[in-house]
Amino acid sequence: MTFEDAIRSLGAEFGVDLEPEDGVASFAIAGDGGDSVDIVVREAEDHESADISADLGELPAAGGEALLLEMLEANHLFGRTGGAALSVEGSRAKLERRVPLTDLGRGDGSRILAPFLETAGRWRGIVAGTGGT
């Protein structure tokens, strides 16, 4: 399965027209709480998997060390990340996960995205200082 096929299948499953460009597809999707989560899907270098990334928001200017420590602890054995990994890109927190293209493109990509979105929503609240662990 190609990256393009997987992305088109994922788009069809969610009822949106997704067209990847240069190995990247991005879209916003509503989580359980109704808030929209920006998702970027990139073709991995192995051409057999994709990297899914959700933006969790701006890191706080004050008290950021405690949040970074909490993120690091949550990454331990993926205990509080649902199999994904928390990371930082510039001043933004991210949730990222690598999945095989076949898991996205066989018509049940929501099996991957639904728990990913739930985890992203929870961590968005934590990053914003409005959610608990």
Summary of the structure (lengths in Angstrom):
residues: 133
radius of gyration: 14.8
end to end distance: 37.5
largest distance: 45.3
contacts: 382
relative contact order: 0.21
helix: 38%
strand: 30%
